[in-house]
Amino acid sequence: MAFEYAGNMYGAAPFVLDRVQLAANCYVGQLVRADTNAGGSIEPIANAAAGPDTTSYILGMVTAIRTSPTYDSTFQGDLGTYDTTQATQVANDPVGPALADITVIRPGDKIKAPIVNATIGTALDLQTVTTGSADGLTFVANAITSSTSQYSTSYCRTGANRGQYRKVTTGNATTQTVLVGFTYDIAVGDTFVTAQCSMPGMPLHWDADSQFQAVDGDSAISNYYRGTTLELNLEESGREFIVFTINPVHLAWTV
């Protein structure tokens, strides 16, 4: 699973651009932007360069490779290989430059994305509580880079609070503090997962993983794209996901 179209808030059908020329290697499920310095049309987006980013305008996501697709086990999807020479184009099927279909991302489009630790196929770290609390307001654990105050969420996987989500109000590499306490005492040995994703209805600060196929949920965010969280699911290791909208200021179709 990589980035997927998940519907539109206003009932609009998806808009697909067919057979767009590649300007770099692209994979199904990648977010892409318009290319400005090579011979093709699209290339993967860049990681956010500011908070918020102001340079990489998102065009859409790759939904099919039309020219000689090959499966890549690292990216867990079909690869389209960018080529420029006559020899490589003649060898393509169909003959010609490398092409892909992209589903355009517009204001109001809902995006579903896996939440990963840096790269596709790497699940978020499980946090085992070493110091709990009787008021449900804090727990100490390890295994995450850090969390971002107000824009991260902790979810209880095992223990009396299993299934509960809370917004992290004070982020840290080890101690997670919430303002709305977990309903029951947090005990040593309980397990949690903390993602750099906001609760549903909240503004979202997000960045893509190293492959631009998922939301990076493990690293504290200082450079980010903006959006709004619609759904957050941290229940199962390796299947964590978010459904969100992207702020129009980051979209190529509104600038």
C-alpha positions as CSV (number, residue, x, y, z in Angstrom):
1,M,0.0,0.0,0.0
2,A,1.2,3.5,-0.9
3,F,-0.6,6.8,-1.5
4,E,-4.2,6.1,-2.7
5,Y,-7.1,8.3,-3.8
6,A,-9.9,7.9,-1.2
7,G,-12.7,9.9,-2.6
8,N,-13.6,13.6,-2.7
9,M,-15.3,15.6,0.1
10,Y,-17.8,17.1,-2.4
11,G,-18.6,14.0,-4.4
12,A,-16.4,14.7,-7.4
13,A,-15.1,11.8,-9.4
14,P,-11.3,11.3,-9.6
15,F,-9.5,13.1,-12.4
16,V,-6.8,11.1,-14.1
17,L,-4.2,12.4,-16.5
18,D,-3.3,9.5,-18.9
19,R,0.1,8.7,-20.3
20,V,2.2,11.5,-18.8
21,Q,5.9,11.5,-19.7
22,L,8.3,10.7,-16.8
23,A,11.2,13.0,-16.0
24,A,12.6,10.6,-13.4
25,N,12.1,7.1,-12.2
26,C,8.6,6.9,-10.7
27,Y,6.7,4.2,-8.8
28,V,3.0,3.5,-8.4
29,G,1.7,5.2,-5.3
30,Q,4.3,8.0,-5.3
31,L,3.4,11.7,-5.0
32,V,4.7,13.7,-8.0
33,R,5.2,17.2,-9.0
34,A,5.8,18.9,-12.4
35,D,9.4,18.7,-13.6
36,T,11.1,21.9,-14.6
37,N,14.7,20.9,-15.4
38,A,14.5,17.6,-17.4
39,G,12.9,16.4,-20.6
40,G,9.7,14.9,-19.2
41,S,6.7,16.1,-17.3
42,I,6.6,14.6,-13.8
43,E,9.0,13.5,-11.0
44,P,8.6,12.6,-7.4
45,I,8.0,15.4,-5.0
46,A,10.8,16.5,-2.6
47,N,10.7,16.3,1.2
48,A,9.4,19.5,2.8
49,A,12.1,22.1,2.9
50,A,10.4,24.5,5.4
51,G,7.6,24.7,7.9
52,P,5.4,24.9,5.9
53,D,7.0,24.0,2.6
54,T,6.7,26.6,-0.2
55,T,8.7,25.1,-3.1
56,S,7.3,21.6,-4.0
57,Y,3.8,21.8,-5.4
58,I,2.1,18.4,-5.5
59,L,0.5,17.5,-8.9
60,G,-0.9,14.1,-7.9
61,M,0.0,10.5,-7.4
62,V,1.1,7.8,-9.8
63,T,-1.7,5.2,-10.3
64,A,-0.3,3.2,-13.2
65,I,2.9,2.7,-15.1
66,R,2.1,2.5,-18.8
67,T,5.5,1.7,-20.3
68,S,7.4,-1.5,-19.5
69,P,6.5,-1.6,-15.8
70,T,8.8,-3.7,-13.5
71,Y,8.0,-4.6,-9.9
72,D,10.4,-3.3,-7.3
73,S,10.5,-5.1,-4.0
74,T,11.9,-2.2,-2.1
75,F,9.2,0.2,-3.2
76,Q,6.7,-2.6,-3.3
77,G,5.1,-1.4,-6.5
78,D,5.6,-1.1,-10.2
79,L,8.5,1.0,-11.5
80,G,8.5,3.3,-14.5
81,T,12.1,3.8,-15.7
82,Y,12.9,7.3,-17.1
83,D,14.8,7.1,-20.3
84,T,16.0,9.5,-23.0
85,T,17.9,7.7,-25.7
86,Q,16.5,6.3,-28.9
87,A,17.8,2.8,-28.0
88,T,15.9,2.7,-24.7
89,Q,12.8,4.1,-26.3
90,V,12.8,1.5,-29.1
91,A,13.1,-1.2,-26.5
92,N,10.1,0.0,-24.5
93,D,6.7,-1.6,-24.6
94,P,5.0,0.3,-26.1
95,V,7.8,2.0,-28.1
96,G,8.5,5.5,-27.0
97,P,9.3,7.5,-23.8
98,A,8.3,6.2,-20.4
99,L,4.7,7.1,-19.5
100,A,2.5,6.9,-16.4
101,D,-1.1,7.7,-15.4
102,I,-1.5,10.1,-12.5
103,T,-4.5,10.8,-10.4
104,V,-4.6,14.6,-9.8
105,I,-4.9,15.9,-6.3
106,R,-7.3,18.8,-6.0
107,P,-8.7,20.7,-3.0
108,G,-11.1,18.4,-1.2
109,D,-9.6,15.2,-2.5
110,K,-9.1,12.6,0.3
111,I,-5.8,10.8,0.4
112,K,-5.2,7.5,2.2
113,A,-1.6,6.8,3.1
114,P,0.3,4.3,5.1
115,I,2.1,5.7,8.1
116,V,5.7,4.3,8.3
117,N,9.0,4.6,10.0
118,A,11.1,6.4,7.3
119,T,10.3,3.9,4.5
120,I,7.7,1.6,3.1
121,G,7.6,-1.8,4.9
122,T,9.0,-0.4,8.2
123,A,6.4,-0.2,10.9
124,L,6.2,2.4,13.6
125,D,8.1,1.6,16.7
126,L,6.3,0.0,19.5
127,Q,6.7,1.8,22.8
128,T,6.8,-0.3,26.0
129,V,6.0,1.7,29.1
130,T,8.8,1.9,31.7
131,T,7.2,4.5,33.9
132,G,3.4,4.8,34.0
133,S,1.0,7.2,35.7
134,A,-2.0,6.9,38.0
135,D,-3.7,9.9,36.4
136,G,-3.2,8.7,32.8
137,L,-1.5,11.9,31.8
138,T,2.1,10.7,31.1
139,F,4.1,7.7,30.2
140,V,7.7,7.0,29.7
141,A,8.9,4.7,27.0
142,N,11.6,4.5,24.3
143,A,12.0,3.7,20.6
144,I,10.8,6.9,18.8
145,T,12.9,9.7,17.5
146,S,10.7,12.3,19.1
147,S,7.1,13.5,19.0
148,T,5.8,16.9,18.0
149,S,3.7,18.8,20.5
150,Q,0.1,19.2,19.5
151,Y,0.6,17.4,16.1
152,S,1.4,13.8,17.3
153,T,-1.0,11.1,18.6
154,S,-0.4,8.3,21.0
155,Y,-2.4,5.1,20.8
156,C,-2.6,2.3,23.4
157,R,-2.0,-1.1,21.9
158,T,-2.1,-3.2,25.1
159,G,-3.1,-2.4,28.7
160,A,-6.2,-1.1,30.4
161,N,-6.5,1.8,27.8
162,R,-6.2,-0.4,24.8
163,G,-7.9,1.2,21.8
164,Q,-7.7,4.8,23.1
165,Y,-6.1,7.7,21.2
166,R,-4.8,10.9,22.7
167,K,-3.2,14.1,21.3
168,V,0.3,14.5,22.6
169,T,0.4,18.0,24.1
170,T,4.1,17.9,25.1
171,G,6.2,15.9,22.7
172,N,9.5,14.2,23.7
173,A,11.7,11.3,22.7
174,T,10.8,9.3,25.7
175,T,8.0,11.0,27.8
176,Q,4.6,11.5,26.2
177,T,2.3,14.0,28.0
178,V,-1.4,14.4,27.2
179,L,-3.9,16.9,28.5
180,V,-7.0,14.7,28.2
181,G,-5.9,11.8,30.4
182,F,-6.2,8.2,29.3
183,T,-9.2,6.7,31.1
184,Y,-7.4,4.2,33.3
185,D,-4.0,4.1,35.0
186,I,-1.0,3.6,32.7
187,A,1.1,0.6,33.9
188,V,4.6,-0.5,33.4
189,G,4.5,-3.0,30.4
190,D,1.6,-1.3,28.6
191,T,2.4,-0.7,25.0
192,F,1.8,2.4,22.9
193,V,2.6,3.7,19.4
194,T,3.1,7.4,18.8
195,A,2.7,8.8,15.3
196,Q,3.7,12.2,13.9
197,C,0.1,12.6,12.8
198,S,-2.7,14.7,14.4
199,M,-6.1,13.5,15.6
200,P,-9.1,13.6,13.2
201,G,-10.4,17.1,12.7
202,M,-7.0,18.6,13.6
203,P,-4.6,20.5,11.3
204,L,-2.0,18.1,10.1
205,H,1.7,18.7,9.7
206,W,3.1,15.9,7.6
207,D,6.1,14.9,5.5
208,A,6.6,12.0,3.1
209,D,8.8,9.0,3.7
210,S,12.2,8.7,1.9
211,Q,10.4,7.1,-1.1
212,F,7.5,9.6,-1.3
213,Q,5.0,6.7,-1.0
214,A,3.8,7.2,2.6
215,V,3.6,9.5,5.6
216,D,6.7,9.4,7.8
217,G,5.2,8.9,11.2
218,D,8.4,8.4,13.3
219,S,10.4,11.6,13.1
220,A,9.6,14.9,14.8
221,I,8.5,17.4,12.2
222,S,10.0,20.8,11.7
223,N,9.7,20.9,7.9
224,Y,6.3,19.9,6.7
225,Y,3.3,20.1,4.4
226,R,0.0,21.0,5.8
227,G,-3.4,19.3,5.7
228,T,-6.3,18.1,7.8
229,T,-6.7,14.6,9.3
230,L,-10.0,12.9,8.5
231,E,-9.2,9.4,9.9
232,L,-6.3,7.9,11.8
233,N,-5.8,4.2,12.4
234,L,-2.8,3.0,14.5
235,E,-4.3,-0.4,15.6
236,E,-2.1,-2.9,13.8
237,S,1.6,-2.9,13.3
238,G,2.6,-2.5,9.7
239,R,-0.9,-1.4,8.7
240,E,-1.1,2.0,10.3
241,F,-2.8,4.5,8.0
242,I,-4.2,8.0,7.7
243,V,-6.8,9.6,5.6
244,F,-6.3,13.3,5.1
245,T,-6.7,16.3,2.8
246,I,-3.8,18.4,1.6
247,N,-3.9,22.2,2.1
248,P,-4.5,23.8,-1.3
249,V,-1.3,26.0,-0.9
250,H,0.7,22.8,-1.6
251,L,-1.2,21.8,-4.7
252,A,-0.1,22.6,-8.2
253,W,-3.7,23.0,-9.3
254,T,-4.2,26.1,-7.1
255,V,-1.0,28.1,-7.6
